[in-house]
Amino acid sequence: MDKIRSASLITAIKTPYTIKGEIDLDRYDYLVEQQIAAGIDGIIVGGTTGEGHLLNWEEHLMLIAHSSNLYGEQLLIVGNSGSNNTREAIKATEYGFASGMHAALQINPYYGKTSEAGVLAHLSKNLDIGPAFIYNVPGRTGQDIQANIIQNLAEHENFIGVKECAGNERIEQYERLGIACWSGNDDECFIGRHKYQSHGVISVTSNIIPSIMRQLMDDNNAELEQSVQQLISWLFCEPNPIAINTALMMTQAIEPVFRLPYLPLNIQQRKVGLALLKAIDVQNLVGESPVLLEDDDFQVVV
């Protein structure tokens, strides 16, 4: 647990696709190796950014197993095995640990929301299986996991901490109670780390600028943080992972393939992003020197 909690920068890794719309393991491995080279501590496999909700369970669990087997000695492998269906979450979590992942990411039931007692029971059942981060993202689930639930879960031997998207004041509150927190908001993670004493960040932005995000977690460098704030803002100009997908395609790190319901940023948004990406030293980017892709360059698959 101490080793897991020492991870300050965890990337919610992107899942790339081939032209045929299948998972592109060659490009996936390239992305992970770029993270390793930049000194990232771990990856979330099949999370929101990794489009776990667009993968079937066979794809999802294959990717967790692939990551664990290839990179488990170099990185913390966190499998997003959560679900709004408790039975599915338990099954996926058991398979994930059997495949070698170090920890799970567990979310509270979304869409079919339950009571606070139901949230506690759902998360407790999954914690019984193995070490887990609890993911609180009310903007997606429609239900904020209340502090009394987290404090109760924190007593469980397999509770690692919280990926918290409710802001730095919440993070500060938990950290003062000895509950480990990682920011789920890239735009707040620098001040969260250096002012509010978070354990770190589970990041989208580190997919494209991992070495800079590494520096921001390690060093209190406000000038560097300000230099990438516009890029971070652009990466969330549409619901994640639309912009990070587009960015990685513009740097030719992955094939320009989207799975519906996601579509690329429009040409005006891409022009803004191109200028922001070009302002970054190419050595700090995943991929090559960015280019402005045209609409016809993208392929959309079901």
Backbone bond lengths (Angstrom), bond angles and torsions (degrees), N, CA, C in turn:
res aa  C-N    CA-C-N  psi(-1)  N-CA   C-N-CA  omega(-1)  CA-C   N-CA-C  phi
1 M - - - 1.458 - - 1.529 111.91 -
2 D 1.327 116.81 -41.56 1.463 119.80 -179.99 1.523 110.87 -61.70
3 K 1.336 116.61 -39.13 1.463 120.22 179.75 1.520 110.57 -66.39
4 I 1.314 117.03 -41.65 1.462 120.37 178.55 1.518 110.19 -63.79
5 R 1.326 116.62 -44.37 1.463 119.90 -177.56 1.522 112.71 -69.31
6 S 1.332 117.86 -15.94 1.468 120.10 178.29 1.528 112.35 -77.87
7 A 1.333 117.82 -8.66 1.466 121.58 179.75 1.523 109.22 -73.74
8 S 1.328 116.56 114.62 1.464 119.77 -178.08 1.525 113.10 -98.29
9 L 1.327 117.19 -19.93 1.469 120.06 179.89 1.521 110.00 -132.22
10 I 1.312 114.87 108.52 1.460 122.76 179.58 1.525 107.61 -118.40
11 T 1.311 116.45 127.04 1.463 120.88 -178.79 1.518 110.60 -94.24
12 A 1.332 115.40 129.02 1.459 120.78 171.02 1.526 106.41 -79.38
13 I 1.321 116.01 89.73 1.458 121.67 -165.14 1.528 111.98 -69.49
14 K 1.322 115.45 140.91 1.455 123.46 177.83 1.528 110.71 -72.43
15 T 1.337 117.16 142.56 1.463 122.80 171.94 1.525 108.04 -100.27
16 P 1.333 118.54 111.44 1.472 120.50 -179.60 1.524 111.83 -88.83
17 Y 1.333 115.43 159.99 1.459 121.04 -178.72 1.522 111.16 -124.37
18 T 1.326 114.58 153.14 1.457 120.84 173.56 1.529 109.06 -80.41
19 I 1.331 115.41 173.44 1.458 120.24 177.86 1.526 110.91 -60.05
20 K 1.329 116.76 -27.29 1.462 120.76 178.90 1.531 112.55 -83.31
21 G 1.327 116.47 -2.87 1.453 119.97 177.11 1.509 115.51 89.42
22 E 1.333 116.86 8.48 1.468 120.78 177.35 1.531 110.13 -91.80
23 I 1.330 116.93 163.56 1.465 119.50 176.58 1.524 109.20 -61.92
24 D 1.312 115.59 129.91 1.467 122.31 -178.49 1.532 108.26 -95.39
25 L 1.325 116.19 93.14 1.465 119.98 -175.95 1.528 111.98 -68.18
26 D 1.319 118.30 -31.22 1.468 119.81 177.84 1.523 110.58 -63.50
27 R 1.320 116.60 -46.51 1.469 120.42 178.97 1.529 110.81 -70.25
28 Y 1.319 116.66 -35.11 1.463 120.27 177.09 1.523 110.10 -60.83
29 D 1.318 116.12 -46.33 1.460 119.85 179.55 1.528 111.10 -62.66
30 Y 1.317 116.21 -37.81 1.463 119.45 176.54 1.531 110.59 -60.83
31 L 1.332 116.23 -45.12 1.466 119.74 179.87 1.525 111.26 -61.14
32 V 1.340 116.55 -45.15 1.462 120.10 -179.32 1.526 110.76 -64.47
33 E 1.314 116.92 -41.14 1.473 120.02 -179.58 1.525 111.48 -65.44
34 Q 1.324 117.34 -31.81 1.464 120.12 174.89 1.529 110.67 -67.19
35 Q 1.316 116.59 -34.93 1.455 120.62 176.57 1.527 110.75 -66.47
36 I 1.317 116.23 -43.87 1.468 120.41 178.77 1.521 110.58 -60.84
37 A 1.333 116.08 -44.23 1.462 120.74 -179.18 1.526 111.75 -61.63
38 A 1.332 117.02 -29.72 1.462 121.15 -178.70 1.522 113.18 -87.12
39 G 1.336 116.62 -3.44 1.460 119.35 177.00 1.515 115.08 86.20
40 I 1.328 116.51 21.71 1.461 119.75 177.01 1.532 109.28 -66.78
41 D 1.338 116.28 147.79 1.458 120.41 -176.48 1.518 113.73 -85.24
42 G 1.319 117.12 -30.65 1.454 119.13 -175.88 1.511 111.77 -166.31
43 I 1.331 115.56 174.88 1.459 121.76 177.66 1.523 110.07 -135.05
44 I 1.326 114.73 146.52 1.460 121.86 167.79 1.516 106.48 -95.08
45 V 1.313 117.66 123.41 1.467 122.44 -178.22 1.527 109.26 -100.42
46 G 1.335 115.90 125.71 1.458 120.33 177.51 1.507 114.09 69.98
47 G 1.337 116.87 30.34 1.457 120.46 175.08 1.525 110.64 -80.47
48 T 1.330 116.55 -160.64 1.464 119.86 177.74 1.515 110.73 -59.99
49 T 1.334 116.43 -48.49 1.458 120.84 -179.94 1.520 110.89 -65.59
50 G 1.319 117.10 -34.80 1.449 122.07 177.47 1.513 113.82 -81.57
51 E 1.332 116.17 5.19 1.463 123.22 174.20 1.528 112.73 57.35
52 G 1.332 115.24 40.43 1.451 118.83 177.31 1.517 112.71 -57.18
53 H 1.325 116.56 -29.76 1.465 121.87 179.43 1.525 112.16 -72.96
54 L 1.352 117.84 -13.33 1.463 121.39 176.31 1.532 111.78 -102.18
55 L 1.325 116.65 -4.03 1.458 120.98 178.17 1.523 109.33 -95.40
56 N 1.336 116.23 144.12 1.452 116.54 169.92 1.534 107.73 -77.05
57 W 1.323 117.26 167.22 1.459 119.83 -174.93 1.527 111.86 -62.93
58 E 1.332 116.90 -33.25 1.466 119.33 178.22 1.524 110.60 -61.90
59 E 1.345 117.05 -46.55 1.461 121.44 177.88 1.523 110.57 -63.72
60 H 1.313 115.11 -44.77 1.463 122.22 -175.17 1.530 110.63 -60.56
61 L 1.308 116.12 -50.37 1.466 120.58 -177.63 1.520 111.69 -71.98
62 M 1.329 117.26 -32.51 1.465 120.29 174.62 1.518 110.37 -60.53
63 L 1.334 116.25 -42.48 1.462 120.31 -177.26 1.534 110.85 -68.11
64 I 1.315 117.40 -36.97 1.467 120.38 175.33 1.525 110.10 -63.66
65 A 1.326 116.57 -45.69 1.470 120.41 179.92 1.522 111.02 -64.09
66 H 1.317 116.86 -43.72 1.466 121.72 178.71 1.531 110.62 -58.87
67 S 1.320 116.49 -46.33 1.467 121.17 -179.12 1.515 111.55 -65.00
68 S 1.327 116.10 -42.85 1.465 120.65 -178.73 1.522 111.18 -64.48
69 N 1.331 116.18 -43.93 1.458 120.22 -176.38 1.523 112.63 -70.09
70 L 1.332 117.54 -36.94 1.463 120.73 -177.25 1.526 113.18 -86.75
71 Y 1.330 116.54 -35.47 1.464 119.02 -168.22 1.529 114.24 -124.23
72 G 1.320 116.97 4.66 1.457 120.20 -175.23 1.510 115.24 -62.84
73 E 1.337 117.44 -22.03 1.462 119.91 178.35 1.522 112.01 -88.36
74 Q 1.331 117.45 -11.89 1.463 121.55 -177.84 1.519 113.59 -108.06
75 L 1.332 116.14 -25.03 1.456 121.20 -174.40 1.525 110.70 -136.23
76 L 1.313 115.36 155.33 1.449 121.43 166.58 1.525 107.45 -74.48
77 I 1.319 117.21 120.52 1.453 121.84 -179.53 1.525 108.78 -102.92
78 V 1.328 115.02 113.60 1.456 121.78 179.43 1.525 107.93 -111.53
79 G 1.315 116.34 116.23 1.458 120.38 179.57 1.513 110.68 -92.78
80 N 1.319 115.66 127.36 1.461 119.30 174.36 1.523 107.92 -77.51
81 S 1.307 116.07 93.65 1.457 121.06 -178.63 1.519 112.13 -109.11
82 G 1.325 116.13 13.76 1.452 120.64 179.89 1.516 112.10 -75.67
83 S 1.314 115.68 161.98 1.455 121.89 179.71 1.520 108.42 -160.86
84 N 1.340 116.78 161.75 1.462 118.75 171.66 1.524 111.51 -79.75
85 N 1.328 115.38 -6.88 1.460 123.12 178.54 1.531 107.47 -105.13
86 T 1.306 117.40 111.92 1.467 120.77 -174.44 1.525 111.66 -58.99
87 R 1.321 116.88 -41.28 1.462 119.96 -179.02 1.524 110.69 -63.20
88 E 1.339 117.22 -43.81 1.466 120.67 178.28 1.522 111.32 -63.96
89 A 1.333 116.49 -41.71 1.464 120.17 -179.82 1.528 110.83 -62.07
90 I 1.317 117.03 -42.46 1.468 120.82 179.33 1.521 110.25 -62.82
91 K 1.314 116.77 -46.73 1.464 120.63 -178.56 1.525 111.03 -62.51
92 A 1.335 116.78 -46.28 1.462 120.29 -179.39 1.519 111.22 -65.10
93 T 1.323 117.07 -38.34 1.465 121.10 -179.96 1.522 110.85 -66.51
94 E 1.319 116.80 -41.21 1.465 119.97 177.13 1.525 110.76 -62.34
95 Y 1.323 116.95 -44.19 1.465 120.71 178.45 1.527 111.11 -64.84
96 G 1.330 116.43 -39.32 1.462 120.20 -179.70 1.517 112.47 -61.86
97 F 1.334 116.35 -44.72 1.466 119.47 178.07 1.524 111.31 -68.70
98 A 1.332 117.12 -35.45 1.459 120.10 177.25 1.527 110.84 -64.71
99 S 1.352 116.45 -25.60 1.471 121.53 179.88 1.517 112.41 -86.21
100 G 1.332 117.58 -8.76 1.454 119.86 174.77 1.509 117.20 110.03
101 M 1.340 118.36 4.24 1.466 117.56 178.36 1.524 109.82 -65.34
102 H 1.328 115.19 153.23 1.468 120.11 -177.93 1.523 112.31 -86.42
103 A 1.326 116.19 -29.77 1.459 120.15 -175.68 1.522 109.34 -155.89
104 A 1.316 115.25 161.17 1.460 121.90 177.27 1.522 109.58 -109.34
105 L 1.327 114.98 158.68 1.461 122.16 169.20 1.520 106.14 -112.51
106 Q 1.347 116.26 121.02 1.453 121.24 -174.96 1.517 110.84 -117.81
107 I 1.318 115.48 130.65 1.456 121.86 -178.24 1.519 109.54 -111.93
108 N 1.332 116.53 153.97 1.458 119.95 174.38 1.529 109.94 -75.73
109 P 1.322 118.67 153.17 1.465 120.70 -177.20 1.536 111.99 -56.29
110 Y 1.331 115.12 130.09 1.461 122.70 -178.80 1.523 109.44 -109.10
111 Y 1.295 116.95 160.70 1.466 125.66 -177.18 1.523 110.69 61.76
112 G 1.319 117.98 -68.84 1.457 120.56 175.45 1.514 109.28 -83.17
113 K 1.332 116.69 69.41 1.458 120.92 -173.71 1.532 111.09 -63.22
114 T 1.326 114.35 153.18 1.458 119.93 178.78 1.525 109.90 -122.82
115 S 1.316 116.44 -178.27 1.461 121.96 177.85 1.525 110.50 -73.14
116 E 1.323 116.18 169.22 1.466 119.63 176.09 1.526 110.31 -60.69
117 A 1.321 116.61 -38.56 1.467 119.87 178.07 1.528 110.24 -64.77
118 G 1.325 116.53 -36.07 1.455 120.82 178.26 1.517 112.18 -68.55
119 V 1.339 116.93 -39.10 1.465 121.30 176.55 1.523 109.80 -60.74
120 L 1.328 115.78 -46.57 1.465 120.47 -179.98 1.530 110.93 -61.47
121 A 1.317 117.26 -44.14 1.461 120.61 -179.11 1.532 110.98 -66.11
122 H 1.331 116.94 -42.37 1.467 121.93 179.57 1.528 111.01 -59.75
123 L 1.316 116.85 -49.42 1.459 120.59 -177.20 1.532 111.27 -71.15
124 S 1.316 117.20 -35.64 1.463 120.43 178.88 1.520 111.57 -63.92
125 K 1.322 116.93 -41.24 1.466 120.86 178.80 1.518 111.18 -59.27
126 N 1.322 116.20 -39.27 1.462 119.71 -179.61 1.520 112.20 -77.38
127 L 1.317 117.42 -32.57 1.463 119.98 175.16 1.526 111.52 -64.46
128 D 1.310 116.70 -28.53 1.467 119.93 179.31 1.527 111.71 -60.69
129 I 1.337 117.83 -22.92 1.463 122.03 -174.26 1.522 111.98 -81.53
130 G 1.340 117.30 -38.40 1.457 120.00 -178.50 1.517 111.51 176.18
131 P 1.347 117.55 177.27 1.464 122.16 -176.38 1.528 112.42 -55.96
132 A 1.332 116.08 138.59 1.467 119.41 -176.78 1.515 112.52 -149.86
133 F 1.333 114.18 144.89 1.451 123.38 165.09 1.528 107.07 -89.17
134 I 1.316 116.63 137.62 1.465 120.84 172.53 1.531 107.28 -93.92
135 Y 1.310 115.98 133.16 1.467 122.15 -174.94 1.521 109.05 -107.92
136 N 1.328 116.65 112.37 1.463 121.31 178.01 1.520 109.52 -107.82
137 V 1.327 116.27 106.79 1.462 121.49 -179.15 1.531 108.24 -137.00
138 P 1.328 116.60 75.76 1.466 120.02 -174.61 1.521 113.96 -58.88
139 G 1.343 117.69 -24.99 1.456 120.14 177.66 1.516 112.89 -63.60
140 R 1.330 116.97 -23.02 1.472 121.21 178.29 1.528 112.38 -104.81
141 T 1.318 117.19 -37.05 1.468 119.16 -177.10 1.521 112.37 -86.13
142 G 1.354 117.14 -23.34 1.453 120.68 -175.95 1.510 113.61 79.47
143 Q 1.340 116.94 8.17 1.467 120.43 -177.83 1.518 109.85 -147.30
144 D 1.314 116.37 117.22 1.454 122.42 178.19 1.524 109.57 -76.58
145 I 1.321 116.68 129.85 1.470 119.82 175.36 1.523 107.35 -77.01
146 Q 1.301 116.42 115.00 1.458 121.27 -173.53 1.530 111.71 -72.42
147 A 1.346 114.52 156.90 1.464 121.19 -175.31 1.525 112.23 -59.51
148 N 1.333 117.59 -35.47 1.467 119.23 -179.02 1.525 111.56 -64.82
149 I 1.342 116.95 -31.61 1.463 120.29 177.55 1.529 110.01 -70.23
150 I 1.342 116.06 -46.18 1.466 120.02 -179.59 1.521 110.52 -62.12
151 Q 1.318 117.27 -41.92 1.468 119.85 -179.73 1.520 110.71 -63.91
152 N 1.311 116.62 -35.97 1.460 120.39 177.14 1.527 110.34 -67.60
153 L 1.339 116.79 -45.88 1.467 120.97 -180.00 1.522 111.82 -64.68
154 A 1.338 116.96 -31.29 1.456 121.39 -177.43 1.524 112.70 -62.55
155 E 1.304 116.78 -16.56 1.462 120.41 178.26 1.526 111.99 -81.57
156 H 1.323 116.93 -11.29 1.465 120.74 -179.15 1.519 109.95 -75.38
157 E 1.306 117.90 140.04 1.463 122.15 -176.13 1.527 112.74 -64.23
158 N 1.338 118.61 -22.47 1.460 121.68 -178.31 1.528 113.47 -99.25
159 F 1.320 116.90 5.88 1.462 120.89 178.33 1.528 109.75 -77.76
160 I 1.341 116.31 119.74 1.462 120.85 177.37 1.521 110.44 -88.53
161 G 1.325 116.42 -52.08 1.446 121.62 -176.55 1.520 109.54 167.62
162 V 1.331 115.30 -162.03 1.461 121.15 -172.56 1.526 110.75 -125.21
163 K 1.335 115.55 133.11 1.458 120.21 162.10 1.517 105.35 -88.45
164 E 1.336 115.35 107.28 1.462 121.05 -167.82 1.528 111.29 -109.92
165 C 1.336 115.48 123.66 1.465 120.96 179.93 1.523 112.20 -108.12
166 A 1.337 117.14 8.56 1.456 120.52 -177.29 1.530 112.99 -92.20
167 G 1.329 117.70 10.77 1.453 120.37 172.37 1.515 114.99 106.16
168 N 1.338 113.94 166.63 1.462 120.65 -173.15 1.523 114.23 -71.71
169 E 1.320 117.53 -27.72 1.461 117.98 178.17 1.524 110.35 -66.43
170 R 1.310 116.34 -38.00 1.468 120.45 175.74 1.529 110.01 -64.69
171 I 1.327 115.42 -42.81 1.468 119.73 178.58 1.517 110.78 -60.80
172 E 1.329 116.71 -45.00 1.466 120.57 179.66 1.529 110.59 -60.68
173 Q 1.324 116.15 -40.69 1.464 120.55 179.06 1.526 110.76 -59.48
174 Y 1.318 116.27 -47.24 1.459 119.90 -178.80 1.518 112.05 -67.47
175 E 1.319 115.92 -44.08 1.470 119.08 -178.58 1.526 110.80 -60.41
176 R 1.311 117.91 -36.23 1.467 120.79 177.50 1.519 111.80 -65.24
177 L 1.339 115.70 -24.75 1.466 121.02 177.78 1.526 111.96 -89.42
178 G 1.329 116.14 1.18 1.456 120.20 -179.23 1.512 113.82 83.28
179 I 1.347 117.07 16.91 1.459 122.38 178.95 1.525 108.23 -98.48
180 A 1.328 116.50 118.73 1.465 121.26 -176.91 1.523 110.74 -67.91
181 C 1.337 116.04 134.32 1.459 121.34 -179.57 1.519 110.94 -132.41
182 W 1.319 114.81 140.61 1.464 122.91 172.54 1.521 106.95 -119.29
183 S 1.317 116.27 133.05 1.455 119.78 179.08 1.518 110.35 -67.13
184 G 1.327 115.39 138.80 1.452 121.02 173.19 1.508 112.03 -103.17
185 N 1.346 116.87 8.30 1.465 122.40 -178.76 1.521 108.96 -120.99
186 D 1.319 116.64 108.65 1.461 119.69 -175.84 1.520 113.27 -60.59
187 D 1.330 117.61 -34.13 1.462 119.95 -176.97 1.523 112.27 -70.15
188 E 1.340 117.52 -16.90 1.455 122.03 -178.99 1.523 113.35 -110.40
189 C 1.320 116.92 -3.02 1.471 118.64 -168.09 1.526 113.33 -71.82
190 F 1.333 118.41 -30.15 1.464 120.37 -179.13 1.531 110.42 -66.22
191 I 1.326 116.26 -51.18 1.465 119.01 179.14 1.528 109.94 -69.82
192 G 1.329 116.01 -29.95 1.459 119.15 176.22 1.515 111.51 -61.94
193 R 1.302 116.16 -38.80 1.471 121.33 -179.02 1.526 111.30 -73.83
194 H 1.332 116.71 -46.48 1.466 119.98 -168.93 1.529 114.23 -95.79
195 K 1.325 117.95 -15.36 1.469 119.75 176.82 1.520 111.92 -112.86
196 Y 1.336 116.42 -42.28 1.456 120.27 -174.73 1.521 113.53 -98.98
197 Q 1.333 116.05 3.18 1.468 122.83 170.87 1.532 114.21 64.43
198 S 1.332 116.31 35.11 1.456 118.32 173.99 1.524 109.89 -65.73
199 H 1.324 115.64 161.40 1.464 120.06 175.43 1.523 111.35 -73.71
200 G 1.334 117.39 -19.06 1.456 120.35 179.82 1.513 111.78 153.70
201 V 1.323 115.54 -145.36 1.460 120.81 -176.74 1.525 109.59 -143.06
202 I 1.324 115.60 145.60 1.456 122.42 165.39 1.521 104.77 -104.99
203 S 1.320 116.03 107.54 1.461 121.74 -158.03 1.524 114.66 -111.91
204 V 1.324 114.33 144.47 1.463 123.46 168.63 1.529 109.57 -87.58
205 T 1.334 115.07 -45.45 1.461 121.76 -174.44 1.521 112.60 -59.14
206 S 1.326 117.23 -31.69 1.463 119.58 -178.65 1.522 112.58 -66.77
207 N 1.315 118.95 -9.96 1.459 120.48 171.03 1.521 111.60 -61.35
208 I 1.333 116.68 -34.48 1.466 120.91 -172.98 1.526 112.55 -107.78
209 I 1.353 118.26 -30.46 1.475 121.04 177.93 1.536 109.79 -131.21
210 P 1.319 117.74 62.74 1.473 119.98 -174.66 1.522 113.73 -62.39
211 S 1.327 118.21 -38.65 1.468 119.42 -176.80 1.527 111.15 -67.94
212 I 1.332 117.20 -34.19 1.470 120.11 177.82 1.526 110.10 -71.17
213 M 1.312 117.25 -42.21 1.464 119.60 177.41 1.523 110.98 -63.86
214 R 1.330 116.84 -33.34 1.461 120.73 175.22 1.533 109.99 -60.65
215 Q 1.323 116.03 -45.35 1.462 120.00 179.41 1.523 111.40 -63.91
216 L 1.330 116.41 -39.38 1.461 119.66 -177.52 1.523 112.06 -67.14
217 M 1.321 117.87 -30.62 1.452 119.86 176.51 1.535 111.51 -78.37
218 D 1.324 116.78 -29.02 1.466 120.41 -175.45 1.527 113.23 -89.18
219 D 1.336 116.80 -33.23 1.468 121.07 -171.01 1.520 110.88 -124.17
220 N 1.309 115.90 140.15 1.472 121.57 176.90 1.519 108.90 -82.88
221 N 1.324 115.94 72.09 1.461 123.27 -174.52 1.522 108.91 -111.28
222 A 1.341 115.67 88.66 1.464 120.57 -175.81 1.524 111.87 -65.64
223 E 1.311 117.13 -32.08 1.472 120.00 -179.94 1.531 110.19 -65.19
224 L 1.330 117.20 -43.32 1.462 120.34 177.71 1.523 110.01 -64.16
225 E 1.313 116.30 -41.40 1.468 119.58 -179.53 1.522 111.09 -61.24
226 Q 1.315 116.83 -42.92 1.467 120.45 179.54 1.525 111.56 -65.43
227 S 1.315 116.88 -31.01 1.464 120.51 -177.44 1.526 113.01 -68.19
228 V 1.333 117.91 -19.32 1.474 120.03 -178.74 1.525 112.55 -115.72
229 Q 1.326 117.87 4.78 1.461 119.30 -178.07 1.532 112.42 -63.68
230 Q 1.323 117.37 -37.67 1.463 119.56 178.80 1.526 111.24 -65.74
231 L 1.323 116.37 -38.29 1.456 120.26 177.13 1.531 109.81 -64.61
232 I 1.321 116.87 -44.96 1.464 120.23 179.27 1.521 110.25 -60.23
233 S 1.334 116.85 -43.42 1.461 120.82 178.62 1.524 111.01 -60.28
234 W 1.340 116.57 -43.45 1.471 120.80 179.48 1.521 111.27 -62.77
235 L 1.325 117.63 -35.75 1.464 120.94 -178.98 1.531 112.63 -65.56
236 F 1.323 116.40 -10.78 1.458 120.75 177.49 1.528 111.93 -123.06
237 C 1.344 115.54 25.39 1.465 119.63 178.72 1.526 111.89 -70.74
238 E 1.322 116.84 -20.74 1.460 124.20 170.39 1.526 106.37 -131.35
239 P 1.336 117.47 164.93 1.471 118.35 -179.24 1.527 111.76 -53.73
240 N 1.341 115.09 133.08 1.458 120.88 176.13 1.529 108.96 -62.10
241 P 1.356 118.98 137.80 1.466 129.76 16.01 1.535 115.60 -106.98
242 I 1.327 117.86 29.12 1.463 120.21 -174.44 1.523 111.87 -58.87
243 A 1.326 117.05 -49.05 1.467 119.71 -174.98 1.524 112.48 -73.69
244 I 1.331 118.22 -39.69 1.477 118.30 179.37 1.517 110.02 -66.08
245 N 1.336 117.33 -35.75 1.462 119.93 173.79 1.524 110.07 -58.31
246 T 1.328 115.50 -50.05 1.465 120.66 -177.98 1.520 110.82 -61.05
247 A 1.325 116.89 -42.41 1.462 120.93 -179.24 1.521 111.61 -61.33
248 L 1.320 117.11 -46.13 1.467 120.94 -179.12 1.528 111.39 -67.10
249 M 1.310 116.38 -27.72 1.468 119.98 174.71 1.525 110.64 -74.25
250 M 1.318 116.71 -36.76 1.471 120.81 179.16 1.520 111.65 -68.03
251 T 1.329 117.11 -28.86 1.467 119.61 176.14 1.530 111.28 -92.02
252 Q 1.331 115.90 6.98 1.467 122.78 176.14 1.530 112.84 61.92
253 A 1.332 115.08 25.23 1.466 119.58 177.17 1.522 111.29 -75.74
254 I 1.325 116.19 -28.89 1.462 121.60 -179.63 1.522 109.22 -138.12
255 E 1.324 116.26 163.49 1.464 120.72 176.52 1.531 109.61 -67.36
256 P 1.345 117.99 146.69 1.468 120.99 -177.84 1.532 112.24 -80.21
257 V 1.338 114.84 65.11 1.462 121.46 -176.02 1.524 109.31 -122.08
258 F 1.326 115.81 126.18 1.467 122.71 175.85 1.523 109.78 -111.03
259 R 1.323 116.23 140.57 1.458 121.29 167.28 1.526 108.11 -93.95
260 L 1.328 115.62 130.67 1.465 119.08 173.98 1.531 110.33 -60.60
261 P 1.337 118.04 145.17 1.462 126.16 16.19 1.530 115.80 -90.24
262 Y 1.323 118.52 12.40 1.458 119.95 179.96 1.523 110.55 -83.78
263 L 1.331 114.21 142.32 1.455 123.06 175.72 1.522 108.23 -130.26
264 P 1.339 118.61 155.45 1.471 120.04 -179.42 1.525 111.97 -65.90
265 L 1.324 114.94 158.72 1.463 119.54 170.87 1.518 109.34 -58.37
266 N 1.331 116.28 150.93 1.457 118.78 178.98 1.531 110.90 -73.43
267 I 1.308 116.70 170.99 1.459 121.18 -172.14 1.524 112.22 -62.19
268 Q 1.336 117.10 -36.57 1.465 118.95 178.20 1.531 111.02 -65.38
269 Q 1.326 116.33 -41.40 1.465 120.24 178.08 1.528 111.13 -66.53
270 R 1.332 116.09 -36.53 1.466 119.66 179.10 1.527 111.17 -67.26
271 K 1.307 117.91 -35.15 1.461 120.82 178.25 1.530 110.60 -65.04
272 V 1.324 116.39 -40.40 1.471 120.17 176.22 1.529 109.25 -62.46
273 G 1.325 116.33 -45.85 1.451 120.27 -179.43 1.508 113.08 -64.84
274 L 1.314 117.06 -36.57 1.458 120.45 179.65 1.523 110.62 -59.73
275 A 1.324 116.69 -45.40 1.468 120.32 179.57 1.526 110.92 -62.55
276 L 1.320 116.82 -40.18 1.470 120.39 -179.72 1.523 111.27 -68.71
277 L 1.314 116.71 -40.05 1.460 120.07 178.94 1.520 111.57 -69.18
278 K 1.323 116.97 -36.87 1.460 120.64 179.17 1.527 112.20 -67.77
279 A 1.331 116.48 -21.89 1.465 120.54 178.36 1.522 112.08 -75.31
280 I 1.341 116.91 -12.51 1.463 122.57 178.35 1.522 108.88 -92.53
281 D 1.321 117.25 134.07 1.462 120.50 174.15 1.521 108.63 -55.57
282 V 1.328 116.38 128.82 1.459 120.55 -175.46 1.529 112.10 -57.23
283 Q 1.324 117.62 -25.69 1.465 120.73 177.95 1.529 111.86 -66.15
284 N 1.325 116.23 -19.93 1.461 120.78 179.74 1.521 112.70 -96.89
285 L 1.336 117.37 0.37 1.455 121.78 179.56 1.517 110.89 -99.69
286 V 1.317 116.46 146.92 1.463 120.98 168.66 1.525 106.80 -82.72
287 G 1.323 115.40 120.06 1.453 120.05 -176.26 1.510 111.33 109.71
288 E 1.314 115.02 -154.64 1.459 121.39 -177.12 1.521 110.37 -112.48
289 S 1.328 116.66 -173.41 1.457 121.23 177.93 1.528 109.30 -58.04
290 P 1.324 118.16 128.56 1.467 120.38 -172.43 1.523 113.33 -67.20
291 V 1.333 114.26 149.16 1.460 121.28 178.00 1.521 108.67 -129.65
292 L 1.318 115.57 156.77 1.463 121.58 178.54 1.527 108.69 -88.69
293 L 1.299 116.81 104.42 1.462 120.70 178.89 1.525 110.11 -76.42
294 E 1.324 115.57 145.04 1.457 121.57 175.89 1.527 109.16 -89.93
295 D 1.332 116.34 164.05 1.451 120.50 -177.82 1.529 111.77 -55.90
296 D 1.322 116.40 -39.10 1.466 120.62 -177.31 1.533 112.81 -70.91
297 D 1.319 117.07 -12.52 1.473 120.02 179.92 1.521 112.11 -75.49
298 F 1.346 117.00 -18.80 1.462 121.11 -176.48 1.519 111.36 -92.28
299 Q 1.306 114.97 147.99 1.460 121.34 174.13 1.515 108.18 -121.90
300 V 1.328 115.93 134.45 1.463 122.10 -179.85 1.515 108.64 -115.02
301 V 1.325 116.12 125.69 1.456 121.74 -178.44 1.526 109.90 -121.25
302 V 1.303 115.00 162.84 1.468 120.30 178.13 1.526 108.64 -96.88
